[in-house]
Amino acid sequence: MPELTREAAEAVSFLPIQGEGTLARLCRLKRGGRFGSILILVNPGDRPVAFQLPEGLWTVLCDGERSDLWKDASVQAPALLAVPAVSLLILGK
């Protein structure tokens, strides 16, 4: 596997952990498109976990059940967002 470039390494950052085993990763995209940033929130636990989102207006793109939420621009995320148990959310802005 090729080494991670400095540019790629700087484009991805981990956010504070909200619970045991959780993951919050922010990816800044440089190649245009509808969303300049993607936020991935993972909760492998058996209870919902609330994540504090970075500033900005985030749109829910998909969750553990649906991958077409990005089509509905009215699905906006609050600043504090609960990820259901054994699930994930992917958001964009």
OpenMM code with the backbone's topology and positions (N, CA, C; nanometers):
from openmm import Vec3, app, unit

residues = "MET PRO GLU LEU THR ARG GLU ALA ALA GLU ALA VAL SER PHE LEU PRO ILE GLN GLY GLU GLY THR LEU ALA ARG LEU CYS ARG LEU LYS ARG GLY GLY ARG PHE GLY SER ILE LEU ILE LEU VAL ASN PRO GLY ASP ARG PRO VAL ALA PHE GLN LEU PRO GLU GLY LEU TRP THR VAL LEU CYS ASP GLY GLU ARG SER ASP LEU TRP LYS ASP ALA SER VAL GLN ALA PRO ALA LEU LEU ALA VAL PRO ALA VAL SER LEU LEU ILE LEU GLY LYS".split()
positions = [
    Vec3(0.0843, -0.1170, 0.0000),
    Vec3(0.0000, 0.0000, 0.0000),
    Vec3(0.0894, 0.1242, 0.0000),
    Vec3(0.0603, 0.2211, -0.0882),
    Vec3(0.1450, 0.3407, -0.0935),
    Vec3(0.1370, 0.4215, 0.0351),
    Vec3(0.2434, 0.4922, 0.0620),
    Vec3(0.2451, 0.5761, 0.1817),
    Vec3(0.1442, 0.6887, 0.1680),
    Vec3(0.0892, 0.7293, 0.2802),
    Vec3(-0.0070, 0.8382, 0.2839),
    Vec3(0.0653, 0.9693, 0.2574),
    Vec3(0.0170, 1.0472, 0.1617),
    Vec3(0.0799, 1.1750, 0.1334),
    Vec3(0.0488, 1.2745, 0.2437),
    Vec3(0.1298, 1.3760, 0.2544),
    Vec3(0.1074, 1.4791, 0.3556),
    Vec3(-0.0280, 1.5461, 0.3337),
    Vec3(-0.0615, 1.5726, 0.2080),
    Vec3(-0.1898, 1.6356, 0.1765),
    Vec3(-0.3067, 1.5494, 0.2225),
    Vec3(-0.2993, 1.4193, 0.1967),
    Vec3(-0.4065, 1.3282, 0.2390),
    Vec3(-0.4129, 1.3196, 0.3909),
    Vec3(-0.2977, 1.3150, 0.4556),
    Vec3(-0.2945, 1.3066, 0.6019),
    Vec3(-0.3546, 1.4315, 0.6656),
    Vec3(-0.3309, 1.5478, 0.6056),
    Vec3(-0.3847, 1.6722, 0.6597),
    Vec3(-0.5338, 1.6872, 0.6326),
    Vec3(-0.5861, 1.6134, 0.5354),
    Vec3(-0.7276, 1.6230, 0.4997),
    Vec3(-0.8171, 1.5427, 0.5934),
    Vec3(-0.7590, 1.4536, 0.6727),
    Vec3(-0.8372, 1.3678, 0.7619),
    Vec3(-0.7995, 1.3987, 0.9063),
    Vec3(-0.8998, 1.4159, 0.9899),
    Vec3(-0.8718, 1.4379, 1.1319),
    Vec3(-0.9709, 1.3599, 1.2170),
    Vec3(-0.9250, 1.3181, 1.3337),
    Vec3(-1.0105, 1.2486, 1.4291),
    Vec3(-1.0672, 1.3507, 1.5252),
    Vec3(-1.1937, 1.3349, 1.5583),
    Vec3(-1.2584, 1.4219, 1.6557),
    Vec3(-1.2587, 1.3507, 1.7902),
    Vec3(-1.2853, 1.4220, 1.8988),
    Vec3(-1.2833, 1.3584, 2.0314),
    Vec3(-1.3764, 1.2373, 2.0396),
    Vec3(-1.3309, 1.1346, 2.1093),
    Vec3(-1.4088, 1.0128, 2.1277),
    Vec3(-1.5232, 1.0417, 2.2243),
    Vec3(-1.6435, 0.9963, 2.1894),
    Vec3(-1.7625, 1.0231, 2.2697),
    Vec3(-1.8037, 0.9040, 2.3554),
    Vec3(-1.7496, 0.7886, 2.3309),
    Vec3(-1.7830, 0.6681, 2.4056),
    Vec3(-1.6875, 0.5577, 2.3652),
    Vec3(-1.6821, 0.4528, 2.4428),
    Vec3(-1.5890, 0.3435, 2.4162),
    Vec3(-1.6151, 0.2829, 2.2787),
    Vec3(-1.5122, 0.2769, 2.1979),
    Vec3(-1.5212, 0.2162, 2.0659),
    Vec3(-1.5756, 0.3067, 1.9576),
    Vec3(-1.6217, 0.4277, 1.9936),
    Vec3(-1.6784, 0.5158, 1.8919),
    Vec3(-1.5684, 0.5756, 1.8052),
    Vec3(-1.6091, 0.6238, 1.6891),
    Vec3(-1.5155, 0.6848, 1.5958),
    Vec3(-1.5814, 0.8059, 1.5344),
    Vec3(-1.5090, 0.9157, 1.5266),
    Vec3(-1.5552, 1.0360, 1.4579),
    Vec3(-1.4396, 1.0853, 1.3725),
    Vec3(-1.4578, 1.0817, 1.2418),
    Vec3(-1.3509, 1.1202, 1.1498),
    Vec3(-1.4037, 1.2255, 1.0532),
    Vec3(-1.3311, 1.3365, 1.0426),
    Vec3(-1.3657, 1.4461, 0.9533),
    Vec3(-1.2708, 1.4436, 0.8349),
    Vec3(-1.3265, 1.4422, 0.7147),
    Vec3(-1.2470, 1.4390, 0.5915),
    Vec3(-1.2785, 1.5635, 0.5098),
    Vec3(-1.1767, 1.6414, 0.4786),
    Vec3(-1.1938, 1.7604, 0.3951),
    Vec3(-1.1589, 1.7224, 0.2515),
    Vec3(-1.2530, 1.7452, 0.1614),
    Vec3(-1.2362, 1.7057, 0.0224),
    Vec3(-1.1946, 1.8261, -0.0618),
    Vec3(-1.1001, 1.8070, -0.1511),
    Vec3(-1.0519, 1.9171, -0.2331),
    Vec3(-1.1032, 1.9126, -0.3760),
    Vec3(-1.1669, 1.8068, -0.4145),
    Vec3(-1.2059, 1.7899, -0.5543),
    Vec3(-1.3495, 1.8301, -0.5819),
    Vec3(-1.3884, 1.9474, -0.5402),
    Vec3(-1.5219, 1.9972, -0.5720),
    Vec3(-1.6328, 1.9061, -0.5242),
    Vec3(-1.7394, 1.9021, -0.5991),
    Vec3(-1.8526, 1.8203, -0.5608),
    Vec3(-1.9478, 1.8974, -0.4721),
    Vec3(-2.0528, 1.8315, -0.4342),
    Vec3(-2.1583, 1.8951, -0.3553),
    Vec3(-2.1148, 1.9243, -0.2115),
    Vec3(-2.0302, 1.8410, -0.1555),
    Vec3(-1.9885, 1.8558, -0.0168),
    Vec3(-1.8364, 1.8690, -0.0087),
    Vec3(-1.7900, 1.9698, 0.0626),
    Vec3(-1.6469, 1.9915, 0.0781),
    Vec3(-1.5881, 1.9171, 0.1970),
    Vec3(-1.6770, 1.8738, 0.2883),
    Vec3(-1.6335, 1.7980, 0.4061),
    Vec3(-1.7301, 1.6825, 0.4301),
    Vec3(-1.6744, 1.5712, 0.4725),
    Vec3(-1.7526, 1.4530, 0.5077),
    Vec3(-1.7186, 1.4172, 0.6518),
    Vec3(-1.8207, 1.3887, 0.7319),
    Vec3(-1.8028, 1.3503, 0.8714),
    Vec3(-1.8602, 1.2104, 0.8904),
    Vec3(-1.7783, 1.1195, 0.9410),
    Vec3(-1.8190, 0.9811, 0.9629),
    Vec3(-1.8258, 0.9571, 1.1135),
    Vec3(-1.9419, 0.9161, 1.1624),
    Vec3(-1.9634, 0.8882, 1.3047),
    Vec3(-2.0021, 0.7415, 1.3190),
    Vec3(-1.9279, 0.6669, 1.3997),
    Vec3(-1.9528, 0.5239, 1.4176),
    Vec3(-1.9763, 0.4945, 1.5652),
    Vec3(-2.0835, 0.4214, 1.5926),
    Vec3(-2.1157, 0.3792, 1.7291),
    Vec3(-2.1356, 0.2275, 1.7301),
    Vec3(-2.0356, 0.1507, 1.7740),
    Vec3(-2.0502, 0.0056, 1.7787),
    Vec3(-2.1164, -0.0445, 1.9077),
    Vec3(-2.1443, 0.0474, 1.9997),
    Vec3(-2.1973, 0.0086, 2.1310),
    Vec3(-2.3449, -0.0275, 2.1294),
    Vec3(-2.3947, -0.0671, 2.2461),
    Vec3(-2.5337, -0.1112, 2.2567),
    Vec3(-2.6288, -0.0010, 2.3043),
    Vec3(-2.5798, 0.1235, 2.3121),
    Vec3(-2.6628, 0.2380, 2.3494),
    Vec3(-2.6332, 0.3538, 2.2550),
    Vec3(-2.7322, 0.4415, 2.2310),
    Vec3(-2.7057, 0.5600, 2.1487),
    Vec3(-2.5955, 0.6458, 2.2114),
    Vec3(-2.5187, 0.7131, 2.1280),
    Vec3(-2.4117, 0.8017, 2.1747),
    Vec3(-2.4287, 0.9366, 2.1061),
    Vec3(-2.4218, 1.0457, 2.1845),
    Vec3(-2.4331, 1.1808, 2.1305),
    Vec3(-2.2955, 1.2316, 2.0900),
    Vec3(-2.2861, 1.2850, 1.9702),
    Vec3(-2.1630, 1.3432, 1.9184),
    Vec3(-2.1836, 1.4938, 1.9020),
    Vec3(-2.0845, 1.5708, 1.9442),
    Vec3(-2.0845, 1.7153, 1.9199),
    Vec3(-2.0274, 1.7365, 1.7801),
    Vec3(-2.1038, 1.7992, 1.6921),
    Vec3(-2.0590, 1.8197, 1.5550),
    Vec3(-1.9738, 1.9450, 1.5442),
    Vec3(-1.8798, 1.9457, 1.4504),
    Vec3(-1.8052, 2.0684, 1.4230),
    Vec3(-1.9024, 2.1770, 1.3741),
    Vec3(-1.8607, 2.3011, 1.3837),
    Vec3(-1.9461, 2.4119, 1.3417),
    Vec3(-1.9874, 2.3962, 1.1966),
    Vec3(-2.1048, 2.4481, 1.1662),
    Vec3(-2.1534, 2.4477, 1.0296),
    Vec3(-2.2851, 2.3751, 1.0157),
    Vec3(-2.3432, 2.3866, 0.8979),
    Vec3(-2.4699, 2.3225, 0.8668),
    Vec3(-2.4421, 2.1884, 0.8001),
    Vec3(-2.4632, 2.0805, 0.8739),
    Vec3(-2.4358, 1.9448, 0.8259),
    Vec3(-2.5631, 1.8795, 0.7743),
    Vec3(-2.5515, 1.8087, 0.6646),
    Vec3(-2.6614, 1.7339, 0.6057),
    Vec3(-2.6360, 1.5856, 0.6268),
    Vec3(-2.7376, 1.5133, 0.6745),
    Vec3(-2.7242, 1.3682, 0.6910),
    Vec3(-2.7290, 1.3050, 0.5521),
    Vec3(-2.6207, 1.2346, 0.5159),
    Vec3(-2.6124, 1.1708, 0.3838),
    Vec3(-2.6645, 1.0283, 0.3875),
    Vec3(-2.6276, 0.9545, 0.4924),
    Vec3(-2.6776, 0.8180, 0.5078),
    Vec3(-2.6637, 0.7757, 0.6534),
    Vec3(-2.7406, 0.6720, 0.6869),
    Vec3(-2.7343, 0.6163, 0.8215),
    Vec3(-2.7252, 0.4650, 0.8102),
    Vec3(-2.7465, 0.3957, 0.9195),
    Vec3(-2.7352, 0.2504, 0.9195),
    Vec3(-2.8447, 0.1793, 0.8416),
    Vec3(-2.9463, 0.2533, 0.7967),
    Vec3(-3.0579, 0.1923, 0.7254),
    Vec3(-3.0761, 0.2437, 0.5838),
    Vec3(-3.0452, 0.3708, 0.5608),
    Vec3(-3.0699, 0.4311, 0.4295),
    Vec3(-2.9460, 0.5020, 0.3784),
    Vec3(-2.9208, 0.4863, 0.2497),
    Vec3(-2.8058, 0.5533, 0.1877),
    Vec3(-2.8489, 0.6650, 0.0937),
    Vec3(-2.9760, 0.6998, 0.0948),
    Vec3(-3.0249, 0.8029, 0.0033),
    Vec3(-3.0703, 0.9301, 0.0747),
    Vec3(-3.0325, 0.9473, 0.1995),
    Vec3(-3.0756, 1.0648, 0.2744),
    Vec3(-3.0208, 1.1944, 0.2154),
    Vec3(-2.9095, 1.1876, 0.1449),
    Vec3(-2.8489, 1.3062, 0.0835),
    Vec3(-2.9416, 1.3693, -0.0198),
    Vec3(-3.0362, 1.2930, -0.0738),
    Vec3(-3.1284, 1.3462, -0.1750),
    Vec3(-3.2278, 1.4443, -0.1146),
    Vec3(-3.2506, 1.4362, 0.0146),
    Vec3(-3.3464, 1.5209, 0.0833),
    Vec3(-3.2715, 1.6292, 0.1607),
    Vec3(-3.2617, 1.7456, 0.1009),
    Vec3(-3.1849, 1.8544, 0.1626),
    Vec3(-3.2438, 1.9004, 0.2950),
    Vec3(-3.3668, 1.8587, 0.3262),
    Vec3(-3.4294, 1.9019, 0.4501),
    Vec3(-3.3798, 1.8225, 0.5712),
    Vec3(-3.3006, 1.7176, 0.5489),
    Vec3(-3.2484, 1.6374, 0.6593),
    Vec3(-3.1204, 1.7041, 0.7101),
    Vec3(-3.1361, 1.7986, 0.8024),
    Vec3(-3.0235, 1.8717, 0.8576),
    Vec3(-2.9923, 1.8196, 0.9966),
    Vec3(-2.8662, 1.8203, 1.0313),
    Vec3(-2.8224, 1.7672, 1.1599),
    Vec3(-2.8120, 1.8792, 1.2636),
    Vec3(-2.8546, 1.8525, 1.3872),
    Vec3(-2.8354, 1.9496, 1.4953),
    Vec3(-2.6888, 1.9489, 1.5412),
    Vec3(-2.6514, 2.0450, 1.6239),
    Vec3(-2.5127, 2.0536, 1.6708),
    Vec3(-2.4728, 1.9342, 1.7561),
    Vec3(-2.5691, 1.8770, 1.8292),
    Vec3(-2.5449, 1.7578, 1.9094),
    Vec3(-2.6330, 1.6481, 1.8504),
    Vec3(-2.5702, 1.5444, 1.7988),
    Vec3(-2.6424, 1.4431, 1.7231),
    Vec3(-2.6201, 1.3052, 1.7840),
    Vec3(-2.7296, 1.2329, 1.8104),
    Vec3(-2.7202, 1.0986, 1.8673),
    Vec3(-2.7116, 0.9958, 1.7546),
    Vec3(-2.6109, 0.9104, 1.7635),
    Vec3(-2.5971, 0.7990, 1.6706),
    Vec3(-2.6539, 0.6758, 1.7404),
    Vec3(-2.7513, 0.6093, 1.6762),
    Vec3(-2.8123, 0.4920, 1.7391),
    Vec3(-2.7104, 0.3826, 1.7705),
    Vec3(-2.7489, 0.2906, 1.8556),
    Vec3(-2.6625, 0.1767, 1.8899),
    Vec3(-2.6316, 0.0946, 1.7651),
    Vec3(-2.5102, 0.0424, 1.7600),
    Vec3(-2.4626, -0.0430, 1.6508),
    Vec3(-2.4997, 0.0167, 1.5156),
    Vec3(-2.4554, 0.1404, 1.4950),
    Vec3(-2.4901, 0.2108, 1.3725),
    Vec3(-2.3850, 0.3137, 1.3375),
    Vec3(-2.4101, 0.3827, 1.2275),
    Vec3(-2.3220, 0.4906, 1.1848),
    Vec3(-2.4034, 0.5975, 1.1163),
    Vec3(-2.3449, 0.7154, 1.1070),
    Vec3(-2.4005, 0.8249, 1.0301),
    Vec3(-2.2881, 0.8843, 0.9468),
    Vec3(-2.3216, 0.9228, 0.8261),
    Vec3(-2.2282, 0.9957, 0.7408),
    Vec3(-2.2962, 1.1268, 0.7051),
    Vec3(-2.2256, 1.2371, 0.7316),
    Vec3(-2.2803, 1.3707, 0.7091),
    Vec3(-2.1892, 1.4465, 0.6138),
    Vec3(-2.2441, 1.5475, 0.5500),
    Vec3(-2.1658, 1.6309, 0.4606),
    Vec3(-2.2008, 1.7770, 0.4784),
    Vec3(-2.1053, 1.8629, 0.4432),
    Vec3(-2.1327, 2.0081, 0.4398),
    Vec3(-2.0458, 2.0722, 0.3342),
] * unit.nanometer
topology = app.Topology()
chain = topology.addChain("A")
for resn in residues:
    res = topology.addResidue(resn, chain)
    for name in ("N", "CA", "C"):
        topology.addAtom(name, app.Element.getBySymbol(name[0]), res)
